[in-house]
Amino acid sequence: MLSRVANNLFWLERYFVRSHSLLNLTKANYMSNLDIDDISPWDNTVLNFTGKTLNDLNLRENDSVDIIQLLLFDRRYPNSAINLIAQTRQNTRSVQEHVSKEIWQNINKYYHFFRQKDLSLRFIDQDPITIIDEMLMYNMLHYSNADINQERGNAYCFMNLGKYIERLCQSIDFILLRSSYSNNSFDELEEHIYWKNLLVSVGGYQQFVKTYKSVFNSKNIIEFIVLNPFFPNSIYYCLNKISVHSDRLNKFNGINPINDMSFRVDKLDSRLRYMKIDTLMYIGLESFLKNLKSEMSSLNKEIDMVYFNNI
């Protein structure tokens, strides 16, 4: 497989997962602000995805619909949803012979759904959650197509490598984003909504409730998102899948598994496999996540060297 093709398959999923994460975060923010004003302020979210503050954009915290329109449809920002879907479509179109017909057709339909002239205006007249849920259906169909229709070869592994790296990075960013707004003055209801919002943002609320029953506290939520081996968006689960798919790619392409990339993946995987939540809290969550984010930046460079410069 050409390195250009491998790179496009990898980034196809990274762009797609990033757009999915943005939709989940937007939905969670809007829903929580309906419960209590300012419990999930938009400013940090907008800054994270656009590099600008609400003040820079002449927007206020209660301008929810205007903020959603900016995050989803403003082409000035590379990480707006419409730009991420356009990048996903461009990458998918360039590798059509390597992905299933169903994957291409769904992404192409999703792109044209986003390009509807009146779609942005519908957020003014209709419930934004209803429209976001329509978008999320395309995301669910994409993951189903990849699971059911995609051949389990090089293409599948590169797509999954991109998917799990992006999921891991988004989970780190979402925890840091939420922790930057931690407020010791929250009452019990506000604290519940705050942590529920984080779980909804990473798509884990229902699974958390089933796992921990009624024990709803910050320690359990952090353990769930960082260390849970069965939650598909947890940091440990994603690291494990990165290890699995990088091992398969090494075997498929005759790459010596003794390299800096594989060593870093195995080291990170082992660190989280044996870590306990009390150890994590003792180290300090923010410090741990920032260090992990730095490790992921180095890992991305090593992936470029091993796969996209050699294959």
C-alpha positions as CSV (number, residue, x, y, z in Angstrom):
1,M,0.0,0.0,0.0
2,L,1.3,3.5,-0.9
3,S,2.1,5.7,2.0
4,R,-0.2,8.4,0.6
5,V,-3.1,5.9,0.7
6,A,-2.3,4.8,4.2
7,N,-2.1,8.4,5.4
8,N,-5.5,9.2,3.8
9,L,-7.1,6.2,5.4
10,F,-5.7,7.2,8.8
11,W,-6.8,10.8,8.5
12,L,-10.2,9.9,7.1
13,E,-11.1,8.5,10.6
14,R,-9.3,11.2,12.5
15,Y,-11.4,13.9,10.9
16,F,-14.6,11.9,11.2
17,V,-14.1,11.1,14.9
18,R,-13.2,14.8,15.6
19,S,-16.5,15.9,13.9
20,H,-18.4,13.2,16.0
21,S,-16.8,14.5,19.2
22,L,-17.7,18.1,18.3
23,L,-21.4,17.1,17.8
24,N,-21.4,15.2,21.2
25,L,-19.9,18.1,23.0
26,T,-22.2,20.6,21.4
27,K,-25.3,18.5,22.3
28,A,-24.1,18.1,25.9
29,N,-23.4,21.8,26.3
30,Y,-26.8,22.8,24.9
31,M,-28.7,20.3,27.0
32,S,-26.9,21.1,30.3
33,N,-27.5,24.8,29.8
34,L,-31.2,24.2,29.5
35,D,-31.0,22.7,33.0
36,I,-28.8,25.4,34.7
37,D,-27.3,28.5,33.0
38,D,-23.5,28.6,32.9
39,I,-23.0,25.1,34.2
40,S,-21.2,24.3,30.9
41,P,-19.9,27.6,29.6
42,W,-19.4,27.8,25.8
43,D,-16.3,29.9,26.0
44,N,-13.8,27.1,26.6
45,T,-15.5,24.9,23.9
46,V,-15.3,27.7,21.3
47,L,-11.7,28.4,22.3
48,N,-10.8,24.7,21.9
49,F,-12.2,24.4,18.4
50,T,-11.7,27.9,16.9
51,G,-8.8,29.4,18.9
52,K,-11.0,32.4,19.7
53,T,-13.0,33.5,22.8
54,L,-16.6,34.4,22.7
55,N,-15.6,38.0,23.3
56,D,-13.4,37.9,20.2
57,L,-16.4,36.8,18.2
58,N,-18.9,39.2,19.8
59,L,-20.9,36.4,21.3
60,R,-22.3,35.8,24.8
61,E,-22.7,32.6,26.8
62,N,-26.5,32.6,26.3
63,D,-26.2,32.9,22.5
64,S,-26.4,29.1,22.3
65,V,-27.9,28.8,18.8
66,D,-25.4,31.3,17.3
67,I,-22.5,29.4,18.9
68,I,-23.8,26.1,17.6
69,Q,-24.1,27.5,14.1
70,L,-20.5,28.8,14.3
71,L,-19.1,25.5,15.6
72,L,-20.9,23.4,13.0
73,F,-21.1,25.6,9.9
74,D,-18.5,28.4,9.9
75,R,-16.0,27.6,7.2
76,R,-13.4,30.0,8.6
77,Y,-12.4,27.5,11.2
78,P,-10.7,24.2,10.1
79,N,-12.3,22.3,13.0
80,S,-15.9,23.3,12.3
81,A,-18.0,20.3,11.7
82,I,-18.7,21.1,8.0
83,N,-14.9,21.5,7.3
84,L,-14.1,18.2,9.1
85,I,-16.8,16.4,7.1
86,A,-15.5,17.9,3.9
87,Q,-12.0,16.7,4.8
88,T,-13.4,13.2,5.6
89,R,-15.1,13.1,2.2
90,Q,-12.0,14.2,0.3
91,N,-9.9,11.6,2.0
92,T,-12.5,8.9,1.5
93,R,-12.9,9.7,-2.2
94,S,-9.2,9.4,-2.8
95,V,-9.1,5.9,-1.3
96,Q,-12.5,4.6,-2.6
97,E,-10.9,1.3,-3.9
98,H,-9.7,0.6,-0.4
99,V,-13.0,1.1,1.6
100,S,-16.4,-0.5,1.2
101,K,-19.0,1.0,-1.1
102,E,-21.2,1.6,1.9
103,I,-18.6,3.7,3.8
104,W,-18.2,6.0,0.8
105,Q,-21.9,6.3,0.1
106,N,-22.7,7.2,3.7
107,I,-19.9,9.8,4.0
108,N,-20.9,11.3,0.7
109,K,-24.6,11.6,1.8
110,Y,-23.5,13.1,5.1
111,Y,-21.4,15.7,3.3
112,H,-24.4,16.7,1.1
113,F,-26.6,16.8,4.1
114,F,-24.3,19.3,5.7
115,R,-24.3,21.4,2.5
116,Q,-28.1,22.0,2.5
117,K,-28.6,25.7,2.2
118,D,-31.3,25.9,4.9
119,L,-29.7,23.5,7.4
120,S,-28.1,26.2,9.5
121,L,-31.3,28.2,9.6
122,R,-33.2,25.2,10.9
123,F,-31.4,25.7,14.2
124,I,-33.4,28.9,14.6
125,D,-36.8,27.4,14.0
126,Q,-36.4,23.9,15.4
127,D,-35.0,22.1,18.4
128,P,-31.2,22.0,17.9
129,I,-31.0,18.6,19.6
130,T,-33.3,17.1,16.9
131,I,-31.0,18.3,14.1
132,I,-27.8,17.2,15.9
133,D,-29.4,13.8,16.4
134,E,-30.0,13.6,12.6
135,M,-26.3,14.2,12.1
136,L,-25.3,11.7,14.7
137,M,-27.2,9.0,12.8
138,Y,-24.7,9.3,10.0
139,N,-22.0,8.8,12.5
140,M,-23.6,5.6,13.8
141,L,-24.1,4.3,10.3
142,H,-20.5,4.9,9.5
143,Y,-19.2,2.9,12.4
144,S,-21.7,0.1,11.5
145,N,-20.5,0.1,7.9
146,A,-16.8,-0.1,9.0
147,D,-17.6,-2.9,11.4
148,I,-19.8,-5.0,9.0
149,N,-18.6,-4.2,5.5
150,Q,-14.9,-3.3,5.6
151,E,-12.2,-6.0,4.8
152,R,-9.9,-6.7,7.8
153,G,-6.7,-5.8,6.0
154,N,-4.3,-2.9,5.9
155,A,-7.0,-0.3,5.2
156,Y,-9.1,-1.4,8.2
157,C,-6.1,-1.2,10.5
158,F,-5.0,2.2,9.3
159,M,-8.6,3.5,9.7
160,N,-8.8,2.0,13.3
161,L,-5.4,3.4,14.2
162,G,-6.7,6.9,13.2
163,K,-10.0,6.3,15.0
164,Y,-8.6,5.3,18.3
165,I,-5.8,7.9,18.4
166,E,-8.4,10.6,17.8
167,R,-10.8,9.2,20.3
168,L,-8.0,9.1,22.9
169,C,-7.0,12.7,22.2
170,Q,-10.6,13.9,22.3
171,S,-11.2,12.2,25.7
172,I,-8.0,13.9,27.1
173,D,-9.1,17.3,25.8
174,F,-12.7,16.9,27.1
175,I,-11.6,16.0,30.6
176,L,-9.1,19.0,30.6
177,L,-11.8,21.2,29.1
178,R,-14.3,20.3,31.9
179,S,-11.7,20.4,34.7
180,S,-10.8,23.9,33.7
181,Y,-14.3,24.9,34.7
182,S,-14.4,22.9,38.0
183,N,-16.2,25.0,40.6
184,N,-16.0,24.2,44.3
185,S,-19.1,26.3,44.9
186,F,-21.3,23.9,42.9
187,D,-24.3,22.6,44.9
188,E,-25.2,18.9,44.6
189,L,-27.5,19.4,41.6
190,E,-25.0,21.5,39.7
191,E,-22.2,19.0,40.5
192,H,-24.4,16.2,39.1
193,I,-25.2,18.1,35.9
194,Y,-21.5,19.1,35.5
195,W,-20.2,15.5,35.6
196,K,-23.2,14.1,33.6
197,N,-22.3,16.6,30.9
198,L,-18.7,15.2,30.7
199,L,-20.0,11.7,30.4
200,V,-22.5,12.7,27.6
201,S,-19.6,14.6,25.8
202,V,-17.6,11.3,25.5
203,G,-20.7,9.2,24.8
204,G,-20.5,7.3,28.1
205,Y,-23.4,8.3,30.3
206,Q,-25.6,5.2,29.9
207,Q,-22.7,2.8,30.2
208,F,-21.4,4.6,33.3
209,V,-24.8,4.3,35.0
210,K,-24.9,0.6,34.2
211,T,-21.4,0.1,35.5
212,Y,-21.5,2.1,38.7
213,K,-25.3,2.0,39.4
214,S,-26.1,4.9,41.8
215,V,-22.5,5.7,42.9
216,F,-22.2,9.0,40.9
217,N,-19.1,10.9,41.9
218,S,-16.1,12.4,40.3
219,K,-13.6,9.7,41.3
220,N,-15.7,7.0,39.6
221,I,-16.3,9.1,36.5
222,I,-12.6,9.7,36.0
223,E,-11.8,6.0,36.6
224,F,-14.5,5.2,34.0
225,I,-13.2,7.6,31.3
226,V,-9.5,7.0,31.9
227,L,-9.1,3.4,33.0
228,N,-12.2,1.4,32.1
229,P,-11.1,-1.5,29.8
230,F,-14.6,-2.0,28.3
231,F,-15.8,1.6,27.5
232,P,-14.9,2.3,23.8
233,N,-13.9,5.9,24.4
234,S,-11.9,5.4,27.6
235,I,-8.2,6.3,27.3
236,Y,-7.0,2.8,28.3
237,Y,-9.4,1.1,25.8
238,C,-8.1,3.3,23.0
239,L,-4.5,2.7,23.9
240,N,-5.1,-1.0,23.8
241,K,-6.7,-0.8,20.4
242,I,-3.8,1.3,19.1
243,S,-1.5,-1.4,20.3
244,V,-3.6,-4.1,18.6
245,H,-3.8,-2.4,15.2
246,S,-0.2,-1.3,15.1
247,D,0.9,-4.9,15.8
248,R,-1.2,-6.1,12.9
249,L,0.2,-3.4,10.6
250,N,3.7,-4.5,11.5
251,K,2.9,-8.1,10.7
252,F,1.0,-7.2,7.4
253,N,3.9,-5.1,6.1
254,G,7.0,-6.9,7.4
255,I,8.0,-4.1,9.8
256,N,10.4,-4.8,12.6
257,P,8.2,-4.6,15.8
258,I,11.2,-3.4,17.7
259,N,11.0,0.3,17.0
260,D,10.4,3.6,18.9
261,M,6.7,3.7,18.0
262,S,5.9,0.2,19.2
263,F,8.0,0.7,22.4
264,R,6.0,3.9,23.2
265,V,2.6,2.3,22.6
266,D,3.5,-0.8,24.7
267,K,4.9,1.5,27.5
268,L,1.7,3.6,27.6
269,D,-0.5,0.6,27.4
270,S,1.3,-1.1,30.3
271,R,1.2,2.0,32.4
272,L,-2.6,2.3,32.2
273,R,-3.2,-1.4,32.4
274,Y,-1.8,-1.6,35.9
275,M,-2.8,1.9,37.2
276,K,-5.3,2.3,39.9
277,I,-7.6,5.3,40.3
278,D,-6.1,6.2,43.7
279,T,-2.6,6.3,42.1
280,L,-3.9,8.5,39.3
281,M,-5.6,10.9,41.8
282,Y,-2.3,11.0,43.8
283,I,-0.3,11.8,40.7
284,G,-2.8,14.5,39.8
285,L,-5.2,14.1,36.9
286,E,-4.3,17.3,35.1
287,S,-0.6,16.6,35.2
288,F,-1.1,13.0,34.1
289,L,-3.3,14.0,31.1
290,K,-0.9,16.7,30.0
291,N,2.0,14.3,30.1
292,L,0.0,11.7,28.2
293,K,-1.0,14.4,25.6
294,S,2.7,15.1,25.1
295,E,3.4,11.4,24.7
296,M,0.7,11.2,22.0
297,S,2.2,14.1,20.1
298,S,5.5,12.1,20.0
299,L,3.7,9.0,19.0
300,N,2.1,10.7,16.1
301,K,5.5,11.7,14.8
302,E,6.8,8.1,15.2
303,I,3.7,6.7,13.3
304,D,4.5,9.1,10.4
305,M,8.1,7.7,10.4
306,V,7.2,4.0,10.6
307,Y,4.1,3.8,8.4
308,F,3.8,6.8,6.2
309,N,7.4,7.2,5.1
310,N,8.1,3.5,4.7
311,I,5.0,1.6,3.3
